[in-house]
Amino acid sequence: MEPGCPRGLLPRPCRVLVLLNPRGGKGKALQLFRSFVQPLLEEAEVSFKLLLTERQNHARELVCAEELDPWDALVVMSGDGLLHEVVNGLMERPDWETAIRKPLCSLPGGSGNALAASVNYYAGYEQVTNEDLLINCTLLLCRRHLSPMNLLSLRTASGLQLYSVLSLAWGFVADVDLESEKYRRLGEFRFTVGTIFRLATLRIYQGQLAYLPVGNAPSKMPASPEPAQKGPVDSYLVPLEEPVPSHWTVVPEQDFVLVLVLLHTHLSTEMFVAPMGRCEAGVMHLFYVRAGVSRAMLLRLFLAMQKGKHMECNCPYLVHVPVVAFRLEPRTRRGMFSVDGELMLCEAVQGQVHPNYFWMVCGSRDAPSSCEPQQRPPPEPL
């Protein structure tokens, strides 16, 4: 499905529905919205209705029930988890095919603002955090440019079907993300604290990893009829009970420190994980670190990652592959999965990326055409 949006621009004036988590990050999202976002929106003729979320999955429930026609876009101000809720809520609607075409905007208001940081990078801005990142993303909303984004469809052994807009992590990264929740009042510094703690008690995770690399993907596969299914057909995947197809790559090692599937460049505002740049339509980044890496090397990688220099460390344990689908089968229930920063049960999971599946406010109207870094000048002032 190709989302349809005239000229890749929001209208002027435009009306947006803002979903804001007042407890996100350091608990100052509403104050930041009033101080930094609202004045810019009013100047740019962007009228809004503000809805505050009250609990986990509240945003999911709201977009499931909301009449979407009055709104030109849905604006999500929180961390990455709230956008995850919104997209999954849209995909649960009876009119999901139309609903998922409603343009979305991510304003950083949580402790994990990876999608906002990635959009900031695509726009040509310097890597920034906190209020500076919020202002940049608000200015992009005021300029109204839209860009199509990839969507990751996930299926688990227990029958769960869900969608990811950012990442799936297993092992070290997931543990840091989820265990550092107790430090969320520290903002993004919580990830640094979590990394130091997890390095001190480094774990090994056992499982089978397989993937479909970009070069091996058939140009088109017949879609198996699934009349009851909502959402796109995962034509590259076979049932989890069956072996992966022969044209997939099965990683021979089964001991890992981490596995990360990433749709964008950043995993937080200061973790520039994919310096190779924005992926082309229908492609995602797969990173994994094999067991055997020293704590010192792992620390060096994470420090270098702040500026996207970790691939220059030439670490033999770190592997990056552009893929269109993957399967991960943990041997035990030890460890956790993190999907867009949200906890998921540790069980066999597989997924494939669907190209240009929804629209987001971004710095350019052009869809990405390659995995090369996007060299664009910063957007013009308002």
N, C-alpha and C positions, 0 to 999 in steps of 0.2 A: 504494500500500500504506500503510495506517495502522498504525504500530507499536502493539502492544498491551501495556500495562503497568498492572496493577490500581491505580487511584487515583493514578497518577503518583508513587508512593512506593516506595522500597526498603524491604524488611522490617526489622524489628528483633527480634533481632539479625540481622546480615547478614554474608555472606562475600564477599570481593572478591579478585580476582587483580590484583596490582600489577605492571605492567611498567615498569621503571625503567632509564634510560640513565645509567650512572655517569659517563660522559664528557661529558654534556650541560652546556651553559653553561660555568661556571667549573670544572667537574669535581667539584662538591661535592654532587651530588644525593643520593647515598646518605647522606652525613652529615646533610644537611638533613632527609631522611626520618626518620632515627632520632631527631633532636633535636626536630623540630616536628610531624611528621605522626603517627608511631607513638603517642605518648602520647595524642593526641586521639582516635585511632581506638579505642584500648583503652578509654578512658573512655566512648565512645559505643557500645560493643558491636559494633564492626566488626572481625571477624577477617579476616586476610589471609594470602595466600601471595605472597612476593616473588620475582620473576624479574628478573635483571639481563640486559639486552641486551648482546651482545658485538660486534656489527658492524652495518653498514647492512643493513636489511631483515630483521634477526633477529626483530624483533617481528612482522613480517608473516608469517614462517614459523611462529612460535610460535602465533599465533591461528588460522592455517590448520589446524594439527594438534591444537590443544588441545580437550579435552572441556569444553564450556562449561556443561553442566548444573549442576555443583557451585557455580558462581559466580553471585551476584546482580548483579554488575557487574564491568566491567573498568576498572581505574584506571591511567592513563598518566601517569607523572611524567617529564617531559622537556620539550623544546620542541614546537612544533606539528608538526614532521616525524614524530615518533613516533606521534602520533594519526593522522596521514595513513597511515602504514604499517598501523596496526591496522585502520582502516576498510577499506582496500583488501584487507587479508588476510581480513577477514570477508566481503567481497563476492566473494572468489575461492573460498570454500568451496562444496561441493555443496549444503549446506543454507543458502545465503546469505540466503534470505528469513527464516529463523528467526534466524540468527546476527546479522544487523544489528539485530535488536530487543533484543539484550543491552545494557542501559544502560551508558554510558561516562562516565568522569569524567576531566577534565584537571587535573592538578596541575602548577604551573609549576616546571620544573627545568632549563630550557634557556636559551638566550640570546634566542630568539624565543618569547614566551608570549602571543601575541595572543588565542587562544581563551580562555585563563584570564582575561585582562584583560577580555574581552567579557562572560564569565559573571559576573565580579566587578561589572561595570557593571549588568547586568540585575538583579542581586540588590539594587541600591541602595547598594552600598558606594562610598566615595570612591575615586578613582583612586590606586592604590598600587603599589609594586614590591617585588621581592625577597622577604624573609621575610614581610612584611606580606601580600602577595598570596598567598603559599603558605598562610598561616594562614587567610585568608578562604576560599580554595577548599577547604581541608580541613574547615572548619566547615560549608560547604555540603554536603559529602559526609556529615558526621555528622548533618546534619538530613534528608538522604535525599530531598529533593524532586527530581523529574525534570521535564524540559521537552522537548518534541519539537523537533528541529533540522532545518533544510533541508540537503539534500545536492546538490552540483553534480556532474553527470555530464559528463565530457569525452571528446571523440573527436578524434584527430589525423589528419593526411593519411597518415601511415605505417601507420594502422590501430590505433594504441594506444588502449585504452579504460581510463580511470581515473577516480577519484572524488576530489573535493576537499571538505574540511570547512571551509575558511577562505577561500582566495583563489587567484586566478591573476594574476600580474603580468608585464608586458612593458615593457622600457625601463628608465627610471631606477630605479624601485623594485626591479625584479628584479636589476639590476646591483648596487645597494647591498647587497641581501640576500645575494647569492651571493658577491660579491667580498669582503665583510667577514667571510667564514668564517675567514680567516686571523687575525682578531682576536677569535675567540670567547671567549678567556680574559678579555676585557674585559666579558663579559656583554652587556647591552643597549646599553652605550656603544659597542659595535662599530658600530651603525647610524649613530651620530653621526659617527664617524670615516669610515665609508664614504660618507656623504652629502657631507661636506666634500670628500673626494677626487673624487667623481663630479661635483660642481658645478664643480670646477676644470677638468674636461675633459668638459664637457657634450656629449652626443651627441643626434643626431636619428635617429628610427627611422621607416622608411617601410613602410606597409602599409595594407590595407583593413579597416575596422572596420564591422560591422553588428550590429544588435541588435533584439530584439523587445521593445518597451516594454510595461509592464504593461497599459495601456489598450487595446492592439491584440491582446492574446492571446485567442484563442478560448476560450470557457469549457470546451470539451471537444473534443479532436481524436481521430479514430479511430486506434487503435494498429495500426501495420503489423505483421503477424505475423512474428516473428523467433524461431522455436522454439529455435535454438541459442544465443540470446543469454542471458547472465547479467545480472541487474540490471534496473532499470526501463527501460521503453521510452521513448526520447526522441522523443515524438510531435510536438514543435515543430520538429525538425531535419530537413533534407533532406540527401542525400549532399553531401560537400564539393566534389565535381566540379560540382554544379549551383549556379546562382545562388540567393541567398536568396529566400524567397517575397516577393511584392509588398507584403504588409502589414508587412514588416520596415522598419526605418530604416537606410539606408546613410549613414554619415558622409561628407560631401563631401571633407573634408580627408584627406590621406594621409600627412602628416608629423606625428609625435607625439614628445613627450618621454617620456610614459608612458601606459600603459593598465592599469587595475586593476579586476578583478572581485572583489567582496568580499561574503561572506555574513554578516559580523558587523560590530561597531562599531569594533574596534581592529585595527591591523596590528602593533602591539607594545604593551608596557605603557605606553609614552609616546607612542604615535601613535594619537590618537583620530580616526580618519579619517572616520567616519560619524556625526557629531553629530546627524543627523536621526533616529537611534535604530535600534532593532531592526526588521528587516524583517518584514513579514507572511509567512505561510506561502506558499511558492512564489515568492518575490521575492528578488532580490539587488541590491546596489549596483553600478553601473558608473560609474567615474570615468575621465576621460582629460584629459590636458593637451596642447594643440596646440603645435606648434613655433612659435617666435616669442617665447615667454615669456623674460624676462630672467633672468640668474642671480640678481640681487637679489630679484626677485619670487618666484622659486622658493625661495630661502632663506627669505624671509618666510613663504611658505606652510608650509614644513616646520616652522619655529619655532612658528607659530600652531597647527599641527596637534597639538602636545603637549597643548593644552587644548581641542581641537576648535573652534578659532576661525577656521580657515582659510577657511571659506565666507563669513565676514564681510569678507574682503579684497576681495571683488568683483572677482576676477581674471577678465578676459574669456577667458583661455586655459583655465581650469579648468571642466570640464563634469561634472555629476552627473545620472544618469538611473536610476530604478528599472526593472529589466528582469527578464524571465523566461528569456531565452536570448540568446546572442551568437555571433558568428563573428569571428575575427581571422586575417588572412592577411598575414604579413610578406612584403615583397617580396624580401628577402634573408635569409640565415642569420645576419646580423649581429645581435648582441644575444642575450639569453637569456630563457627563460621560467622563472618560479619558481612552483611549485604547492605551496601550504602550506609555503613555504620550501625546497622541494626542487627541484633542477635538472631541467628538461625540455628536450628538443631544440627549437630554434626552427624551427617549421613551422606550417602552417595548423592551426588548432584551433577547435573550436566546442563549445558546451555548453549545457545547460539545467538549471535548478534543479528539484529534486523536493521537494514540500512535506512537512514534518513526517516525515522518512524514518527518523530514528533518535532514540533517547532519550539525553539527557545530564543529569548532575547539574547543577542550576541553582537559582536562588534562588526560583523560583516554579513551582507545578504548572500554571500556565495557559500555554497556547500563545499566542504573539504574535498580535495581531489587526490591527495596523496598523504603519506605519513611524514612528509617533509615538514620542518618547522614553518609555521605561518609567519612570513615576514611582512608585516603590515605597519604602516604608520599609525600613531595613536589617533583616535577619532577627533574630528574637529570639535571645538567648543560649541556649547549651545548657542 
